[in-house]
């Protein structure tokens, strides 16, 4: 078992491996349809795909083609593209889960895994960028108004994607296909490089969860403290939205990384527990791809007050006016000392 890992994003269990020259003695048959947990996860994954694909496609259309390009729409468009690509490749994972074997060949084995991790990192990095941008806009409203430009935002987005590409390359390097007990399995082959498994797992946890979570939590904590200090918060909605952002990020990604870390010492834990834990963790991580447009767009400012308008108008107004929920509480204090508006 040391030669194999539990699957990242979709292939979850492995029997004892067959050597490449060994002949398959039986035809593998999927048992997923007889497993209540597997069927449930298939249904949930399909729902995530549909909601994420349609929701992010709608955000891309609105922010990319129906709205004036601003810093905020740049963040939304980049985040939606990242999540949209993630959802686009989910059918490969759903098919793999249902059939319990990989039928798409070596190239897609490598490419699909790389794209999924690319979008995992890019999405998380964009959430960090949005958090930092909002924090800076609240703390330094005048500076933000004078220096926040679409060009600078585009450069930051490009840098985030370049970093995400670099962190996703190991998936293409170590991904391989093996014939195991009558089925082709797309798995991580870490046997050629000592300690590569541990290095990759730890680096993904640090760069893809620990550091982003600390930064996001710090940014929104600063925003909440600033709002309370100004004593302008007659509505509790800003706090609820900010809390939802942090809690959702934590819930969606922590289980996945925990079980991936535990898998490094799989001999000390139950195979079944690790198996189920990674399936649920992967499903929760995928759910983040459709929760992002909900949290960052549909929960945008005063959404409930726009119920009488069309869906497209709601989204366009929410994205275009993002930041007013926070800014309106600071605008009064800004006008007192002659500073510019905090609208971002």
PyMOL commands that set and color helices and strands:
alter all, ss='L'
color gray80, all
select helices_A, chain A and resi 32-34+36-66+71-88+90-99+105-139+141-147+150-174+196-230+237-263+266-268+271-298+303-306+311-320+324-336
alter helices_A, ss='H'
color red, helices_A
select strands_A, chain A and resi 175-180+183-188
alter strands_A, ss='S'
color yellow, strands_A
deselect
rebuild
show_as cartoon
